[in-house]
Amino acid sequence: MSLPLHVKGSPRALPSTEASFLWRKLSEHRTALWRTASIGLFFLVWEIAGRVPISFAFPTFLETLRAFLTMLFNGAFVAAYAQTLQPLVIGIAISAVVGVGVGIVMGLSRFAEWLVAPVFIVLQAAPMAALIPLITFVYGIGLMAKTLAVIMLALPVIALNGYKAVRNANPSLVAMCVSFQGTRWQRITKIIIPDASPVIFAGLRLGLAAGFIGVILAELLITPTGIGDLITYHRSVADYPEMYAAVVSIILVSTLTLAALEAFELRVLRPEKRRT
């Protein structure tokens, strides 16, 4: 007596089901695999270029990694970033408060847009390396000058993003609030700002990235302190693996910070874009 068709076919269907499950899992992690392979290929090319060598001042990846771990465990990075983060944190905090506030005002008022927006556009387009000597001439070489360098790079980005976010708030939601006889204050606090908050937060991320550039430029061009001092010192004594390790540390700190902020944004402000 023959077995039913579904019973006979079930053992054959099992491998196919397992294969589809494995393929689905592989597809979910495909982006991470490609990123890992890309980073690994970059390190391999770096190691080969350092062994050729393309320049006496270009160390291999393994030499740079060894120097990075040494500076990490002997406290050099901790002491340097304790100085670097001070003007960065102060400058970003001031830029966030002022930039978001001014951006919202520009988005709500045509007069404020006409009066203030050109200033931020000019600051965003101005070459920062050319303005830092002017900052040094006026404010000296202390904390004030470095904080101002961070503000001059971060504030225009945050303000202009906030302005665009408010100006491009969903008109259907605004019209709905008006149709329900909502006041102007209710339109701003209940509709416009919540709708614009994801773009405003994205502006804060971009402003933080600009702030990192500002503080490193300030430490290299105003006075060597913090992580900029590590770069300048090791370059002057031809310790190129240590110099490259300091540069790599800047990239790692800024990348991890921005990735953490992006994860917070996706989890809190844009949950609909989270990957399942």
Secondary structure, 3 states (H helix, E strand, C coil): CCCCHHHHHHHHHHHHHHHHHHHHHHHHCHHHHHHHHHHHHHHHHHHHHHHCCCCCCCCCHHHHHHHHHHHHHCCHHHHHHHHHHHHHHHHHHHHHHHHHHHHHHHHHCHHHHHHHHHHHHHHHHCCHHHHHHHHHHHHCCCHHHHHHHHHHHHHHHHHHHHHHHHHCCCHHHHHHHHHCCCCHHHHHHHHHHHHHHHHHHHHHHHHHHHHHHHHHHHHHHCCCCHHHHHHHHHHHCCCHHHHHHHHHHHHHHHHHHHHHHHHHHHHHHCHHHCCC
